[in-house]
Amino acid sequence: MKSLLIVILNLITFVIIPAAALAQQSLLQDPVAFEKEHFTKACDGQVSFGDHFATQQDINNDKLMDIVINEGEITCKGEKGPYCTDEGCPYNFYVQVAEGGYLLIATAQTYGYDFIQRFGNMVLVMKMHPRFCDRTDNVPCEITVRVRGVKFVTISKK
């Protein structure tokens, strides 16, 4: 009886609670407009967006176009990339869902990324600060991730 109760509690913890958390996140119809509105307010209207601020590409291999926002392409009150540090710039990854709209699935502080094909699937190879690979040298680390549905799955770090 006790083990049945544990199984039921585990089921609730691992199935129902994550589904409820996902359900609480509202879908965005236009993440680019949402991000631009946010930064326009944050910069008191003194903002411009570079050509590579928003990139449309299918990052999770589902044939729907997703959106990647590069905050390094923002000029706020005359300062380019105000949210960038020596660890890179924030990138926001939005996945388009079949129900319509987009979900923000990840934000990564990175120097940039390549979107390449490996073993038949498209993957992101993110160039990041060495600390993200548990290193203390000054050579950028490369983290390869595959986006499965609405989750980042790390394939390798080097």
Accessible surface in RSA format (square Angstrom, percent):
REM  Atomic radii and reference values for relative SASA: ProtOr
REM  Chains: A
REM  Algorithm: Lee & Richards
REM  Probe-radius: 1.40
REM  Slices: 20
REM RES _ NUM      All-atoms   Total-Side   Main-Chain    Non-polar    All polar
REM                ABS   REL    ABS   REL    ABS   REL    ABS   REL    ABS   REL
RES MET A   1   190.64  98.7 146.74  97.1  43.91 104.5 132.60 112.7  58.05  76.9
RES LYS A   2   165.94  81.0 158.44  97.2   7.50  17.9 105.32  94.8  60.62  64.6
RES SER A   3    78.91  66.7  75.54 100.8   3.37   7.8  45.77  97.5  33.14  46.4
RES LEU A   4   100.07  55.7  96.39  69.0   3.68   9.2  99.29  69.7   0.78   2.1
RES LEU A   5    99.59  55.5  97.90  70.0   1.69   4.2  99.18  69.7   0.41   1.1
RES ILE A   6    95.72  54.5  95.23  70.9   0.49   1.2  95.67  68.9   0.04   0.1
RES VAL A   7    91.38  60.1  89.65  81.2   1.74   4.2  90.61  78.7   0.77   2.1
RES ILE A   8    77.54  44.1  77.27  57.6   0.26   0.6  77.54  55.8   0.00   0.0
RES LEU A   9    96.50  53.7  95.88  68.6   0.62   1.6  96.02  67.4   0.48   1.3
RES ASN A  10    69.95  48.2  69.55  67.2   0.40   1.0  12.16  29.3  57.79  55.9
RES LEU A  11   100.48  56.0  95.07  68.0   5.41  13.6  99.89  70.1   0.60   1.6
RES ILE A  12    68.03  38.7  68.03  50.7   0.00   0.0  68.03  49.0   0.00   0.0
RES THR A  13    66.74  47.5  62.89  63.8   3.86   9.2  41.79  56.1  24.95  37.7
RES PHE A  14   147.41  73.7 129.43  80.2  17.98  46.8 129.69  78.6  17.72  50.7
RES VAL A  15    84.60  55.7  77.29  70.0   7.31  17.6  81.19  70.5   3.41   9.2
RES ILE A  16    97.90  55.7  95.65  71.3   2.25   5.4  97.41  70.1   0.49   1.3
RES ILE A  17    99.58  56.7  98.32  73.2   1.27   3.1  99.09  71.4   0.49   1.3
RES PRO A  18    66.61  48.5  56.80  51.8   9.81  35.7  62.21  51.4   4.40  27.3
RES ALA A  19    59.82  55.0  48.03  74.1  11.79  26.8  54.51  76.8   5.31  14.1
RES ALA A  20    46.85  43.1  39.08  60.3   7.77  17.7  45.84  64.5   1.02   2.7
RES ALA A  21    59.33  54.5  47.59  73.4  11.74  26.7  50.44  71.0   8.88  23.5
RES LEU A  22    85.76  47.8  77.96  55.8   7.80  19.6  82.18  57.7   3.58   9.6
RES ALA A  23    84.52  77.7  48.51  74.9  36.01  81.9  60.69  85.5  23.83  63.1
RES GLN A  24   149.46  83.6 117.19  85.6  32.27  76.8  44.83  95.4 104.64  79.4
RES GLN A  25    71.30  39.9  55.26  40.4  16.05  38.2  34.40  73.2  36.90  28.0
RES SER A  26    85.95  72.6  70.88  94.6  15.07  34.7  49.03 104.4  36.92  51.7
RES LEU A  27    69.27  38.6  47.51  34.0  21.75  54.7  47.51  33.4  21.75  58.5
RES LEU A  28    39.24  21.9  38.22  27.3   1.03   2.6  39.24  27.6   0.00   0.0
RES GLN A  29   136.33  76.2 115.07  84.1  21.26  50.6  64.57 137.4  71.76  54.4
RES ASP A  30    75.31  52.8  68.05  67.7   7.27  17.2  26.42  62.2  48.89  48.8
RES PRO A  31     0.13   0.1   0.13   0.1   0.00   0.0   0.13   0.1   0.00   0.0
RES VAL A  32    35.24  23.2  35.24  31.9   0.00   0.0  35.24  30.6   0.00   0.0
RES ALA A  33    51.94  47.8  42.88  66.2   9.06  20.6  48.70  68.6   3.24   8.6
RES PHE A  34   103.60  51.8  98.14  60.8   5.46  14.2 102.07  61.9   1.53   4.4
RES GLU A  35     8.66   5.0   8.56   6.5   0.11   0.3   1.22   2.4   7.44   6.1
RES LYS A  36    80.30  39.2  80.13  49.2   0.17   0.4  29.74  26.8  50.56  53.9
RES GLU A  37    99.79  57.3  92.90  70.3   6.89  16.4  35.44  68.5  64.36  52.5
RES HIS A  38    96.16  52.6  90.52  62.9   5.64  14.4  56.07  57.8  40.09  46.7
RES PHE A  39     6.64   3.3   6.64   4.1   0.00   0.0   6.64   4.0   0.00   0.0
RES THR A  40    54.06  38.5  53.43  54.2   0.63   1.5  44.06  59.2  10.00  15.1
RES LYS A  41   144.90  70.7 125.68  77.1  19.22  45.8  90.75  81.7  54.16  57.7
RES ALA A  42    48.76  44.8  15.76  24.3  33.00  75.1  28.59  40.3  20.18  53.4
RES CYS A  43     0.00   0.0   0.00   0.0   0.00   0.0   0.00   0.0   0.00   0.0
RES ASP A  44    98.71  69.1  71.13  70.8  27.58  65.2  28.61  67.3  70.10  69.9
RES GLY A  45    49.94  61.6   0.00   N/A  49.94  61.6  21.22  58.2  28.71  64.3
RES GLN A  46   109.39  61.2  97.47  71.2  11.92  28.4  41.98  89.3  67.42  51.1
RES VAL A  47    32.63  21.5   4.98   4.5  27.65  66.6   7.38   6.4  25.25  68.5
RES SER A  48    62.35  52.7  57.63  76.9   4.72  10.9  45.45  96.8  16.90  23.7
RES PHE A  49    53.18  26.6  23.78  14.7  29.41  76.5  24.56  14.9  28.62  81.9
RES GLY A  50    29.16  36.0   0.00   N/A  29.16  36.0  20.71  56.8   8.45  18.9
RES ASP A  51   139.68  97.8 105.75 105.3  33.94  80.2  28.96  68.2 110.72 110.4
RES HIS A  52   125.46  68.6 123.06  85.5   2.41   6.2  78.21  80.6  47.26  55.0
RES PHE A  53     4.43   2.2   4.41   2.7   0.03   0.1   4.41   2.7   0.03   0.1
RES ALA A  54    37.54  34.5  15.49  23.9  22.05  50.2  15.72  22.1  21.83  57.8
RES THR A  55    51.19  36.4  47.89  48.6   3.30   7.9  34.10  45.8  17.09  25.8
RES GLN A  56   109.11  61.0  87.20  63.7  21.91  52.2  24.40  51.9  84.71  64.2
RES GLN A  57    30.46  17.0  29.45  21.5   1.01   2.4  11.57  24.6  18.89  14.3
RES ASP A  58    29.44  20.6  24.45  24.3   4.98  11.8  15.47  36.4  13.97  13.9
RES ILE A  59     0.81   0.5   0.00   0.0   0.81   2.0   0.00   0.0   0.81   2.2
RES ASN A  60    11.79   8.1   3.08   3.0   8.70  21.0   0.00   0.0  11.79  11.4
RES ASN A  61    44.84  30.9  20.11  19.4  24.73  59.5  15.20  36.6  29.63  28.6
RES ASP A  62    58.40  40.9  36.77  36.6  21.63  51.1  35.05  82.5  23.35  23.3
RES LYS A  63   186.05  90.8 157.72  96.8  28.33  67.5 113.27 102.0  72.78  77.5
RES LEU A  64    58.95  32.8  57.40  41.1   1.55   3.9  58.95  41.4   0.00   0.0
RES MET A  65    86.13  44.6  84.06  55.6   2.07   4.9  64.84  55.1  21.29  28.2
RES ASP A  66     0.00   0.0   0.00   0.0   0.00   0.0   0.00   0.0   0.00   0.0
RES ILE A  67     7.86   4.5   7.86   5.9   0.00   0.0   7.86   5.7   0.00   0.0
RES VAL A  68     2.80   1.8   1.90   1.7   0.90   2.2   1.90   1.7   0.90   2.4
RES ILE A  69     0.00   0.0   0.00   0.0   0.00   0.0   0.00   0.0   0.00   0.0
RES ASN A  70    22.46  15.5  22.46  21.7   0.00   0.0   4.25  10.2  18.21  17.6
RES GLU A  71    16.53   9.5  16.53  12.5   0.00   0.0   0.00   0.0  16.53  13.5
RES GLY A  72    12.78  15.8   0.00   N/A  12.78  15.8   6.76  18.6   6.02  13.5
RES GLU A  73    33.85  19.4  33.02  25.0   0.83   2.0   0.00   0.0  33.85  27.6
RES ILE A  74     0.00   0.0   0.00   0.0   0.00   0.0   0.00   0.0   0.00   0.0
RES THR A  75    37.69  26.8  36.78  37.3   0.91   2.2  23.92  32.1  13.78  20.8
RES CYS A  76    14.22  10.8  11.82  13.2   2.40   5.6   0.16   0.4  14.06  15.2
RES LYS A  77   108.73  53.0  79.77  48.9  28.97  69.0  47.27  42.5  61.46  65.5
RES GLY A  78    71.51  88.2   0.00   N/A  71.51  88.2  34.70  95.2  36.81  82.4
RES GLU A  79   102.26  58.7  96.70  73.2   5.56  13.2  38.26  74.0  64.01  52.3
RES LYS A  80   125.79  61.4 103.86  63.7  21.94  52.2  96.09  86.5  29.70  31.6
RES GLY A  81     9.19  11.3   0.00   N/A   9.19  11.3   3.31   9.1   5.88  13.2
RES PRO A  82    36.23  26.4  12.33  11.2  23.90  86.9  12.49  10.3  23.73 147.5
RES TYR A  83    89.15  41.6  77.25  44.0  11.90  31.0  67.16  50.5  21.99  27.1
RES CYS A  84    38.95  29.5  19.44  21.7  19.51  45.9  17.60  44.6  21.36  23.0
RES THR A  85    84.64  60.2  60.65  61.5  23.99  57.2  70.28  94.4  14.36  21.7
RES ASP A  86   119.11  83.4  93.56  93.1  25.55  60.4  51.61 121.5  67.50  67.3
RES GLU A  87    36.62  21.0  36.62  27.7   0.00   0.0   4.99   9.7  31.63  25.8
RES GLY A  88     5.80   7.2   0.00   N/A   5.80   7.2   5.80  15.9   0.00   0.0
RES CYS A  89    26.17  19.8  26.09  29.1   0.08   0.2   1.98   5.0  24.19  26.1
RES PRO A  90    14.80  10.8  14.80  13.5   0.00   0.0  14.80  12.2   0.00   0.0
RES TYR A  91    21.02   9.8  21.02  12.0   0.00   0.0   5.70   4.3  15.32  18.9
RES ASN A  92    10.28   7.1  10.28   9.9   0.00   0.0   0.18   0.4  10.10   9.8
RES PHE A  93     0.00   0.0   0.00   0.0   0.00   0.0   0.00   0.0   0.00   0.0
RES TYR A  94     2.88   1.3   2.88   1.6   0.00   0.0   0.38   0.3   2.50   3.1
RES VAL A  95     1.55   1.0   1.55   1.4   0.00   0.0   1.55   1.3   0.00   0.0
RES GLN A  96    46.47  26.0  45.80  33.5   0.67   1.6   0.12   0.3  46.35  35.2
RES VAL A  97    21.84  14.4  16.58  15.0   5.27  12.7  19.90  17.3   1.94   5.3
RES ALA A  98    94.67  87.0  57.86  89.3  36.81  83.7  62.24  87.7  32.43  85.9
RES GLU A  99   145.50  83.5 104.42  79.0  41.08  97.8  63.98 123.7  81.52  66.6
RES GLY A 100    29.70  36.6   0.00   N/A  29.70  36.6  28.40  77.9   1.30   2.9
RES GLY A 101     5.68   7.0   0.00   N/A   5.68   7.0   0.91   2.5   4.77  10.7
RES TYR A 102    21.95  10.2  21.64  12.3   0.31   0.8   8.33   6.3  13.63  16.8
RES LEU A 103    10.88   6.1  10.67   7.6   0.21   0.5  10.88   7.6   0.00   0.0
RES LEU A 104    70.01  39.0  58.75  42.0  11.27  28.3  58.75  41.3  11.27  30.3
RES ILE A 105    36.45  20.7   4.09   3.0  32.36  78.0  10.32   7.4  26.13  70.9
RES ALA A 106    23.57  21.7  13.77  21.2   9.80  22.3  23.36  32.9   0.21   0.6
RES THR A 107    84.29  59.9  51.96  52.7  32.32  77.0  42.38  56.9  41.91  63.4
RES ALA A 108    12.50  11.5   8.12  12.5   4.38  10.0  12.50  17.6   0.00   0.0
RES GLN A 109    43.40  24.3  37.10  27.1   6.29  15.0  18.35  39.1  25.04  19.0
RES THR A 110     0.47   0.3   0.00   0.0   0.47   1.1   0.00   0.0   0.47   0.7
RES TYR A 111    91.60  42.8  58.17  33.1  33.42  87.0  52.46  39.4  39.14  48.2
RES GLY A 112    11.86  14.6   0.00   N/A  11.86  14.6  11.86  32.5   0.00   0.0
RES TYR A 113    44.30  20.7  20.71  11.8  23.58  61.4  15.40  11.6  28.90  35.6
RES ASP A 114    66.33  46.5  62.68  62.4   3.65   8.6  12.86  30.3  53.46  53.3
RES PHE A 115    46.48  23.3  22.30  13.8  24.19  62.9  22.30  13.5  24.19  69.2
RES ILE A 116    61.64  35.1  58.19  43.4   3.45   8.3  61.64  44.4   0.00   0.0
RES GLN A 117   117.35  65.6  90.90  66.4  26.45  63.0  23.05  49.1  94.30  71.5
RES ARG A 118    86.95  36.5  79.38  40.5   7.57  18.0  32.09  43.9  54.86  33.2
RES PHE A 119   203.41 101.8 162.46 100.6  40.96 106.6 177.62 107.7  25.79  73.8
RES GLY A 120    59.31  73.1   0.00   N/A  59.31  73.1  27.60  75.7  31.70  71.0
RES ASN A 121    45.42  31.3  45.14  43.6   0.29   0.7   1.77   4.3  43.65  42.2
RES MET A 122    56.09  29.0  56.04  37.1   0.05   0.1  47.48  40.4   8.61  11.4
RES VAL A 123     3.17   2.1   2.16   2.0   1.02   2.4   3.17   2.8   0.00   0.0
RES LEU A 124     0.60   0.3   0.54   0.4   0.06   0.1   0.54   0.4   0.06   0.2
RES VAL A 125     8.27   5.4   8.27   7.5   0.00   0.0   8.27   7.2   0.00   0.0
RES MET A 126     7.62   3.9   7.62   5.0   0.00   0.0   7.62   6.5   0.00   0.0
RES LYS A 127    66.15  32.3  66.15  40.6   0.00   0.0  61.27  55.2   4.87   5.2
RES MET A 128    13.22   6.8  13.22   8.8   0.00   0.0  12.79  10.9   0.43   0.6
RES HIS A 129    43.43  23.7  43.43  30.2   0.00   0.0  23.57  24.3  19.86  23.1
RES PRO A 130     5.23   3.8   5.23   4.8   0.00   0.0   5.23   4.3   0.00   0.0
RES ARG A 131   125.86  52.8 114.18  58.2  11.68  27.8  43.35  59.2  82.51  50.0
RES PHE A 132    51.84  25.9  43.34  26.8   8.50  22.1  47.33  28.7   4.50  12.9
RES CYS A 133    17.48  13.2   3.00   3.3  14.48  34.0   3.59   9.1  13.89  15.0
RES ASP A 134   133.29  93.4  97.71  97.2  35.58  84.1  38.87  91.5  94.42  94.2
RES ARG A 135    67.00  28.1  56.19  28.6  10.81  25.7  51.75  70.7  15.24   9.2
RES THR A 136   147.06 104.6 110.35 111.9  36.71  87.5  83.56 112.2  63.49  96.0
RES ASP A 137    72.27  50.6  51.70  51.5  20.57  48.6  42.79 100.7  29.48  29.4
RES ASN A 138   136.02  93.8 112.03 108.3  23.99  57.8  38.76  93.3  97.26  94.0
RES VAL A 139    89.30  58.8  87.98  79.6   1.32   3.2  89.30  77.6   0.00   0.0
RES PRO A 140    65.15  47.5  56.65  51.6   8.50  30.9  56.65  46.8   8.50  52.8
RES CYS A 141     0.00   0.0   0.00   0.0   0.00   0.0   0.00   0.0   0.00   0.0
RES GLU A 142    56.31  32.3  55.96  42.3   0.34   0.8  11.41  22.1  44.90  36.7
RES ILE A 143    13.64   7.8  13.64  10.2   0.00   0.0  13.64   9.8   0.00   0.0
RES THR A 144     2.42   1.7   2.42   2.4   0.00   0.0   0.24   0.3   2.17   3.3
RES VAL A 145     3.63   2.4   3.54   3.2   0.09   0.2   3.54   3.1   0.09   0.2
RES ARG A 146    42.58  17.9  42.54  21.7   0.04   0.1   7.33  10.0  35.25  21.4
RES VAL A 147     1.01   0.7   0.39   0.4   0.62   1.5   0.39   0.3   0.62   1.7
RES ARG A 148   138.04  58.0 127.25  64.9  10.79  25.7  43.29  59.2  94.75  57.4
RES GLY A 149    46.63  57.5   0.00   N/A  46.63  57.5  37.09 101.8   9.53  21.4
RES VAL A 150    43.15  28.4  33.54  30.4   9.61  23.2  33.54  29.1   9.61  26.1
RES LYS A 151   144.63  70.6 141.35  86.7   3.27   7.8  89.20  80.3  55.42  59.0
RES PHE A 152    55.32  27.7  28.04  17.4  27.28  71.0  28.04  17.0  27.28  78.1
RES VAL A 153    60.28  39.7  57.77  52.3   2.51   6.0  60.28  52.4   0.00   0.0
RES THR A 154    75.03  53.4  48.48  49.1  26.55  63.3  23.77  31.9  51.26  77.5
RES ILE A 155    96.41  54.9  64.76  48.2  31.65  76.3  69.20  49.8  27.22  73.9
RES SER A 156    45.28  38.3  37.49  50.0   7.79  18.0  38.78  82.6   6.49   9.1
RES LYS A 157   110.75  54.0  81.79  50.2  28.96  69.0  44.84  40.4  65.91  70.2
RES LYS A 158   141.47  69.0 120.52  73.9  20.96  49.9  87.98  79.2  53.49  57.0
END  Absolute sums over single chains surface
CHAIN  1 A     9621.1       7774.3       1846.7       5878.4       3742.7
END  Absolute sums over all chains
TOTAL          9621.1       7774.3       1846.7       5878.4       3742.7
